[in-house]
């Protein structure tokens, strides 16, 4: 007779999953889930072969074939790295290759400089509207901005500083301005104020935090069903109830208007908007250019613009003072005799004009931002007001005053400088 204590339950061993072999520095897992190697990037390219054959025979290539070719190139464009080759975003490559080539070609002759420097902004704007229309995320403009800064600084060190007209203090000031720009861009690339779905927040919480939230959720805000005491929405509440609650809240004279976003599945506060590029709602959204600009990074964006303008103007003045001596900055831009006789001076002069074009564009954006802050409107609200014809246009449309959040020049700027520090409570007349 066997003893009860001798009977032990036998644990069933789970089927052990086969362990994946570690990848070497040149191997990677492609989009089909198969192991591949960097050296085989030109193998098995049926779409590329078909596209080349049709191009050689002067036949049109189907758009679907072009998309498959671009997908294949973006998947196979990788660099060796530890524990597997890393994927390189294809949009960062054109500026690294084309910008130095275009600027050096433009420095050969005055007419070439006019053609190249005129076509560069047109191509950049065309690519900007193309990506925004397709709602695609791209690193092209960030790569173009960063590489332009680096290349202009490289040309300044190689072609301008050796001429002996720039002192160490001036070089140190220009270098400090460059690092300040990079720091401000780093701050601006951080979270602009994304609005997260409470359901995803609850999934990331621990069991003890969930129990605490469930106890708090028993006390709901009166008059707004589905809202917990902490201000979050109950995830088990149907969408129809959420939408109805949003309308009820919008009609309340004591609360800020909120809007239901069907894409993010959340109720967003006033002045928040859904970014089509990032695919998420942003608190007090202004616009999306290199990155999404919202409540949390708007100040850093303005800081980056202001430091860039000061540094760029200072670098342009130092360069023109070196290659066009005894002339004012404005005169040297349009009349600098003998500048194309020397390749070094011609390249520096071409880079000056490239910097002038970029600086003029950034100055226009900076001016629009200053005007919007002074009237307490965001660029998104300006565009909505122009579409709905609800804004008041001043100075040939340069100023668009919606009149909804304007509280005077000083109060508007005070609110901007305190963005993200504490919630701003709007008066009852702000409710729309």
C-alpha positions as CSV (number, residue, x, y, z in Angstrom):
1,X,0.0,0.0,0.0
2,X,1.5,3.3,-1.0
3,X,1.6,6.2,1.3
4,X,-0.3,9.4,0.5
5,X,2.8,11.5,1.0
6,X,4.7,9.5,-1.5
7,X,2.3,10.4,-4.4
8,X,3.6,13.5,-6.0
9,X,2.0,15.2,-9.0
10,X,4.0,14.9,-12.1
11,X,4.5,18.2,-13.8
12,X,4.1,18.1,-17.5
13,X,7.1,19.7,-19.2
14,X,6.1,22.4,-21.7
15,X,7.3,22.0,-25.2
16,X,10.5,23.9,-25.2
17,X,10.6,26.6,-28.0
18,X,13.6,26.4,-30.2
19,X,16.0,29.1,-29.4
20,X,17.0,31.4,-32.2
21,X,20.7,31.5,-33.1
22,X,22.3,34.8,-32.3
23,X,22.8,37.0,-35.3
24,X,26.2,38.1,-36.4
25,X,26.9,41.8,-37.2
26,X,26.0,41.4,-40.9
27,X,22.8,39.3,-40.5
28,X,19.3,40.4,-39.9
29,X,15.7,39.3,-40.0
30,X,13.9,40.7,-43.1
31,X,10.3,41.7,-43.5
32,X,9.3,38.2,-44.4
33,X,10.7,36.9,-41.1
34,X,13.6,35.1,-42.7
35,X,17.3,35.4,-41.8
36,X,19.2,37.4,-44.4
37,X,22.7,38.8,-44.9
38,X,23.9,42.3,-45.9
39,X,26.1,40.8,-48.7
40,X,23.0,39.4,-50.4
41,X,21.2,42.8,-50.7
42,X,21.3,42.6,-54.6
43,X,20.0,39.0,-54.8
44,X,16.4,38.1,-55.5
45,X,15.3,41.4,-56.9
46,X,12.6,40.4,-59.3
47,X,10.8,43.7,-59.0
48,X,14.0,45.7,-59.6
49,X,14.9,43.6,-62.6
50,X,11.4,44.1,-64.0
51,X,11.5,47.8,-63.4
52,X,14.9,48.1,-65.1
53,X,13.8,46.1,-68.1
54,X,10.7,48.3,-68.6
55,X,12.8,51.4,-68.2
56,X,15.4,50.2,-70.7
57,X,12.6,49.4,-73.2
58,X,11.0,52.8,-72.6
59,X,7.9,51.3,-71.0
60,X,6.1,52.7,-68.1
61,X,6.6,51.2,-64.6
62,X,3.5,50.5,-62.6
63,X,3.2,52.4,-59.3
64,X,2.7,49.2,-57.4
65,X,6.1,48.0,-58.8
66,X,7.8,51.2,-57.7
67,X,6.3,50.8,-54.2
68,X,7.6,47.2,-53.9
69,X,11.0,48.3,-55.1
70,X,11.2,51.0,-52.5
71,X,10.0,48.6,-49.8
72,X,12.7,46.1,-50.8
73,X,15.4,48.8,-50.8
74,X,14.3,50.2,-47.4
75,X,14.3,46.7,-45.9
76,X,17.7,45.7,-47.2
77,X,19.5,49.0,-46.6
78,X,21.3,48.2,-43.4
79,X,24.6,48.7,-41.7
80,X,26.5,46.0,-39.7
81,X,25.9,46.3,-36.0
82,X,26.3,44.3,-32.8
83,X,23.7,41.5,-32.6
84,X,22.4,42.0,-36.1
85,X,22.5,44.6,-38.9
86,X,20.5,47.8,-38.2
87,X,18.0,49.2,-40.6
88,X,18.8,52.7,-42.1
89,X,16.0,55.0,-42.9
90,X,16.3,55.7,-46.6
91,X,15.0,59.3,-46.3
92,X,18.1,60.4,-44.5
93,X,20.4,59.5,-47.4
94,X,19.6,62.1,-50.1
95,X,20.7,65.1,-48.1
96,X,24.0,63.5,-47.2
97,X,24.8,62.8,-50.8
98,X,23.0,65.5,-52.8
99,X,23.6,68.7,-50.7
100,X,27.5,68.7,-51.0
101,X,27.2,67.8,-54.7
102,X,24.7,70.6,-55.5
103,X,26.6,73.2,-53.5
104,X,29.9,72.4,-55.2
105,X,28.4,72.4,-58.6
106,X,26.7,75.8,-57.8
107,X,30.2,77.2,-56.9
108,X,31.5,76.6,-60.4
109,X,29.7,79.6,-62.0
110,X,27.3,82.3,-61.2
111,X,24.5,81.0,-63.5
112,X,24.9,77.5,-62.1
113,X,24.6,79.0,-58.6
114,X,21.3,80.7,-59.5
115,X,19.8,77.6,-61.0
116,X,20.8,75.3,-58.2
117,X,20.0,77.6,-55.3
118,X,16.6,78.3,-56.9
119,X,15.7,74.7,-57.5
120,X,16.7,73.5,-54.0
121,X,13.8,75.2,-52.1
122,X,11.4,74.2,-54.8
123,X,12.4,70.5,-54.5
124,X,12.3,70.7,-50.7
125,X,8.8,72.2,-50.7
126,X,7.6,69.6,-53.2
127,X,8.8,66.8,-51.0
128,X,7.3,68.4,-48.0
129,X,3.8,68.6,-49.5
130,X,4.2,65.1,-51.0
131,X,4.9,63.5,-47.6
132,X,2.2,65.5,-45.8
133,X,-0.4,64.6,-48.4
134,X,0.5,60.9,-48.0
135,X,0.6,61.3,-44.2
136,X,4.0,59.7,-44.1
137,X,6.7,60.1,-41.4
138,X,10.0,61.0,-42.8
139,X,13.5,61.9,-41.4
140,X,14.4,63.8,-44.6
141,X,14.0,67.3,-43.2
142,X,15.6,66.5,-39.9
143,X,18.5,65.0,-41.8
144,X,18.6,68.0,-44.1
145,X,18.7,70.4,-41.2
146,X,21.3,68.6,-39.2
147,X,23.6,67.9,-42.1
148,X,23.2,71.5,-43.4
149,X,24.4,72.8,-40.0
150,X,27.3,70.3,-40.0
151,X,28.3,71.0,-43.6
152,X,28.1,74.8,-43.2
153,X,30.3,74.6,-40.1
154,X,32.7,72.3,-41.9
155,X,33.1,74.7,-44.9
156,X,33.5,77.6,-42.4
157,X,36.4,75.8,-40.7
158,X,38.0,74.6,-43.9
159,X,37.6,77.7,-46.1
160,X,37.0,80.7,-44.0
161,X,39.0,80.3,-40.7
162,X,42.3,79.7,-42.5
163,X,42.2,83.1,-44.1
164,X,42.9,84.7,-40.7
165,X,40.0,87.1,-40.4
166,X,38.1,85.1,-37.8
167,X,39.5,85.3,-34.2
168,X,39.3,82.5,-31.6
169,X,36.5,84.3,-29.6
170,X,34.4,84.7,-32.7
171,X,34.9,81.0,-33.6
172,X,34.0,80.0,-30.0
173,X,30.8,82.1,-30.1
174,X,29.8,80.4,-33.4
175,X,30.5,77.0,-32.0
176,X,28.5,77.7,-28.8
177,X,25.6,78.8,-31.0
178,X,25.8,75.5,-33.0
179,X,25.7,73.4,-29.8
180,X,22.8,75.5,-28.4
181,X,20.9,74.8,-31.6
182,X,21.5,71.1,-31.3
183,X,20.4,71.2,-27.6
184,X,17.2,73.1,-28.4
185,X,16.4,70.6,-31.2
186,X,16.9,67.7,-28.8
187,X,14.5,69.3,-26.4
188,X,12.0,70.0,-29.2
189,X,12.1,66.4,-30.3
190,X,10.8,65.2,-27.0
191,X,7.2,64.4,-26.2
192,X,5.1,67.3,-27.4
193,X,2.2,66.4,-25.1
194,X,0.7,63.1,-26.5
195,X,-2.7,62.2,-25.2
196,X,-2.6,58.5,-24.3
197,X,-5.7,56.2,-24.3
198,X,-6.5,55.3,-20.7
199,X,-6.9,51.7,-21.7
200,X,-3.3,51.4,-22.7
201,X,-2.3,53.1,-19.5
202,X,-4.2,50.6,-17.4
203,X,-2.5,47.7,-19.2
204,X,0.9,49.0,-18.2
205,X,0.0,49.4,-14.5
206,X,0.8,46.8,-11.8
207,X,-1.8,44.9,-9.9
208,X,-1.5,47.1,-6.8
209,X,-2.0,50.2,-8.9
210,X,-4.9,48.7,-10.6
211,X,-6.6,47.9,-7.3
212,X,-6.0,51.5,-6.2
213,X,-7.5,52.9,-9.4
214,X,-10.5,50.6,-9.1
215,X,-11.2,51.8,-5.6
216,X,-10.9,55.4,-6.8
217,X,-13.1,54.6,-9.7
218,X,-16.1,53.9,-7.5
219,X,-16.5,57.6,-6.8
220,X,-17.4,59.1,-10.1
221,X,-17.8,62.7,-11.0
222,X,-21.4,63.7,-10.9
223,X,-23.0,64.7,-14.2
224,X,-20.3,63.0,-16.3
225,X,-20.8,59.2,-16.4
226,X,-17.8,57.1,-17.0
227,X,-15.4,59.6,-15.5
228,X,-13.3,58.5,-12.5
229,X,-12.4,60.8,-9.6
230,X,-8.9,61.1,-11.1
231,X,-10.4,62.5,-14.3
232,X,-9.8,59.5,-16.5
233,X,-12.5,57.7,-18.5
234,X,-13.8,54.3,-17.6
235,X,-12.6,51.9,-20.3
236,X,-15.7,49.7,-20.1
237,X,-17.9,52.5,-21.0
238,X,-19.4,52.3,-24.6
239,X,-18.3,54.7,-27.2
240,X,-21.8,56.1,-27.6
241,X,-21.9,57.0,-23.9
242,X,-18.5,58.7,-24.2
243,X,-19.6,60.7,-27.2
244,X,-22.8,61.7,-25.4
245,X,-20.8,62.7,-22.3
246,X,-18.5,64.7,-24.5
247,X,-21.4,66.7,-25.9
248,X,-22.8,67.2,-22.4
249,X,-19.5,68.5,-21.2
250,X,-19.1,70.8,-24.1
251,X,-22.4,72.4,-23.2
252,X,-21.5,72.9,-19.6
253,X,-20.6,76.5,-18.7
254,X,-18.0,75.4,-16.1
255,X,-15.9,73.0,-18.1
256,X,-13.6,73.2,-21.0
257,X,-14.9,71.8,-24.3
258,X,-13.8,68.3,-25.0
259,X,-13.9,66.3,-28.3
260,X,-14.1,62.6,-29.0
261,X,-11.3,61.3,-31.3
262,X,-12.4,58.1,-33.1
263,X,-8.9,57.2,-34.2
264,X,-7.3,57.4,-30.7
265,X,-10.5,56.3,-28.9
266,X,-10.3,59.0,-26.3
267,X,-11.9,62.3,-25.3
268,X,-9.4,65.1,-25.9
269,X,-9.5,68.5,-24.2
270,X,-9.9,71.8,-25.9
271,X,-7.1,73.0,-28.3
272,X,-5.8,69.4,-28.6
273,X,-5.6,68.0,-32.1
274,X,-5.0,64.7,-33.9
275,X,-1.6,64.7,-35.8
276,X,-2.0,62.8,-39.0
277,X,1.7,62.3,-39.4
278,X,2.3,60.9,-35.8
279,X,-1.1,59.2,-35.7
280,X,-1.9,60.4,-32.2
281,X,-3.6,63.3,-30.4
282,X,-1.4,66.1,-29.1
283,X,-2.3,68.5,-26.3
284,X,-2.5,72.1,-27.6
285,X,-1.2,71.0,-31.0
286,X,0.4,73.8,-33.1
287,X,1.7,72.0,-36.2
288,X,4.0,69.2,-37.5
289,X,7.2,70.0,-39.4
290,X,10.4,68.2,-38.4
291,X,8.6,67.0,-35.3
292,X,5.2,67.5,-33.8
293,X,4.9,70.8,-31.9
294,X,2.5,70.9,-29.0
295,X,2.1,72.1,-25.4
296,X,5.2,70.4,-24.0
297,X,7.8,71.3,-26.6
298,X,6.5,74.6,-28.1
299,X,8.9,76.7,-26.0
300,X,11.9,74.5,-27.1
301,X,10.8,74.9,-30.7
302,X,10.8,78.7,-30.4
303,X,14.2,78.6,-28.6
304,X,15.7,76.5,-31.5
305,X,14.4,79.0,-34.1
306,X,15.7,82.1,-32.3
307,X,19.1,80.6,-31.6
308,X,19.4,79.4,-35.2
309,X,18.6,82.8,-36.6
310,X,21.2,84.5,-34.4
311,X,23.9,82.0,-35.1
312,X,23.2,81.9,-38.8
313,X,23.3,85.7,-39.2
314,X,26.5,85.8,-37.2
315,X,28.1,83.1,-39.3
316,X,27.0,84.8,-42.6
317,X,28.4,88.1,-41.4
318,X,31.8,86.5,-40.5
319,X,32.0,84.8,-43.8
320,X,31.2,87.8,-45.9
321,X,33.6,89.9,-44.0
322,X,36.3,87.4,-44.8
323,X,35.7,86.9,-48.5
324,X,34.4,90.4,-49.4
325,X,36.4,92.8,-47.3
326,X,35.5,96.4,-46.8
327,X,31.9,95.9,-47.8
328,X,28.7,95.9,-45.8
329,X,26.8,92.6,-45.5
330,X,24.0,93.6,-47.7
331,X,26.3,95.0,-50.4
332,X,28.6,91.9,-50.3
333,X,25.6,89.6,-50.9
334,X,24.8,91.1,-54.3
335,X,28.2,92.6,-55.3
336,X,31.4,90.8,-54.5
337,X,33.8,91.1,-57.5
338,X,36.3,88.3,-58.0
339,X,34.6,85.9,-55.7
340,X,34.4,83.1,-58.4
341,X,38.0,83.4,-59.3
342,X,39.0,81.3,-56.3
343,X,37.2,78.0,-55.7
344,X,37.5,78.4,-51.9
345,X,35.9,81.8,-52.0
346,X,33.2,80.7,-54.5
347,X,32.2,77.7,-52.3
348,X,32.1,79.9,-49.2
349,X,29.9,82.5,-51.1
350,X,27.6,79.7,-52.4
351,X,27.2,78.4,-48.9
352,X,26.4,81.9,-47.7
353,X,23.6,82.2,-50.2
354,X,22.3,78.8,-49.2
355,X,22.3,79.9,-45.6
356,X,20.6,83.1,-46.5
357,X,17.7,81.2,-48.2
358,X,17.3,78.8,-45.3
359,X,17.5,81.7,-42.8
360,X,14.9,83.7,-44.6
361,X,12.5,80.7,-44.5
362,X,13.1,80.1,-40.8
363,X,12.7,83.9,-40.1
364,X,9.2,83.7,-41.8
365,X,8.2,80.8,-39.6
366,X,9.6,82.5,-36.5
367,X,7.6,85.7,-37.4
368,X,4.4,83.7,-37.8
369,X,5.0,82.0,-34.5
370,X,5.6,85.3,-32.7
371,X,2.3,86.6,-34.1
372,X,0.4,83.5,-33.2
373,X,1.7,83.6,-29.6
374,X,0.8,87.3,-29.3
375,X,-2.8,86.5,-30.3
376,X,-2.8,83.2,-28.4
377,X,-3.7,81.0,-31.4
378,X,-2.0,77.9,-32.7
379,X,-1.2,77.3,-36.4
380,X,-3.8,74.5,-36.4
381,X,-6.5,76.9,-35.1
382,X,-5.4,79.5,-37.7
383,X,-5.9,76.9,-40.5
384,X,-9.3,75.9,-39.1
385,X,-10.4,79.5,-38.9
386,X,-9.3,80.2,-42.5
387,X,-11.2,77.1,-43.7
388,X,-14.4,77.9,-41.8
389,X,-14.0,81.7,-42.4
390,X,-14.4,82.5,-38.7
391,X,-11.1,84.4,-38.1
392,X,-10.3,88.1,-38.6
393,X,-7.6,88.6,-41.1
394,X,-5.1,91.5,-40.7
395,X,-2.2,92.7,-42.7
396,X,-3.1,90.8,-45.9
397,X,-3.7,87.6,-44.0
398,X,-0.4,87.6,-42.1
399,X,-2.3,87.9,-38.9
400,X,-5.4,85.7,-38.2
401,X,-7.2,86.5,-35.0
402,X,-9.8,84.0,-33.9
403,X,-10.6,86.0,-30.7
404,X,-11.3,82.8,-28.8
405,X,-8.4,82.7,-26.4
406,X,-6.9,86.1,-26.8
407,X,-6.5,87.8,-23.3
408,X,-4.1,90.6,-24.3
409,X,-0.5,90.7,-25.3
410,X,1.1,90.3,-21.9
411,X,-1.3,87.6,-20.7
412,X,-0.9,85.6,-23.9
413,X,2.9,85.6,-23.6
414,X,2.7,84.7,-19.9
415,X,0.5,81.7,-20.7
416,X,3.1,80.7,-23.4
417,X,6.0,80.9,-21.0
418,X,4.1,78.8,-18.4
419,X,3.0,76.1,-20.8
420,X,3.1,72.6,-19.2
421,X,3.9,74.0,-15.8
422,X,0.3,73.9,-14.6
423,X,-3.1,73.4,-16.2
424,X,-4.5,76.6,-17.6
425,X,-8.1,77.2,-16.7
426,X,-10.0,79.1,-19.3
427,X,-12.8,81.5,-18.4
428,X,-16.4,80.6,-19.2
429,X,-16.3,82.7,-22.4
430,X,-13.7,80.4,-23.9
431,X,-16.3,77.6,-24.1
432,X,-17.5,77.1,-27.6
